[in-house]
Amino acid sequence: AFDVIGALPFKFICPKEVETEILNGARQGYDVQIPEWLEIETLRQPVQALAAASLDTGEAAVIQMALERNAGFVCIDELKGRRAALAVGLKVVGSLGLLGRAKTENLIAQVKPFIEKAKHGGIYYDEILIEKFLQSLGEK
């Protein structure tokens, strides 16, 4: 859904650490690429040791970048990263939230096909969460 997400009315930036993770995934054979709408930037300071010790490097860098730039929002799906971002006062949106926004912006007609594709690709979503999410969008 990268083309859909890139059409949202937001500026998406990420730290070089996330770019490195994406490129490492591509080298391991995963079908991933860096979307052209994603701006890659360098952190002003190295990732803090405590954050790096308790989180994935990419997530720690995303949180740090948001704090450095007073972004307010981060896009993180993993629970541990979401909790850490919330703990430092950031608002968190995940891939489902972005897809929901894409539907409300009339960029897509339905979210459910994207969720099914993600599940088939190995992404886990809590079924109760998905049920409530789809209901909120009028898809259940």
Secondary structure, DSSP 8 states (H G I E B T S, - for coil): -HHHHHTSSS-EEEEHHHHHHHHHHHHTT------TTEEEE--SS---HHHHHHS-HHHHHHHHHHHHTT--EEE--SHHHHHHHHHTT-EEE-HHHHHHHHHHTTS-S-SHHHHHHHHHTT----HHHHHHHHHHTT--
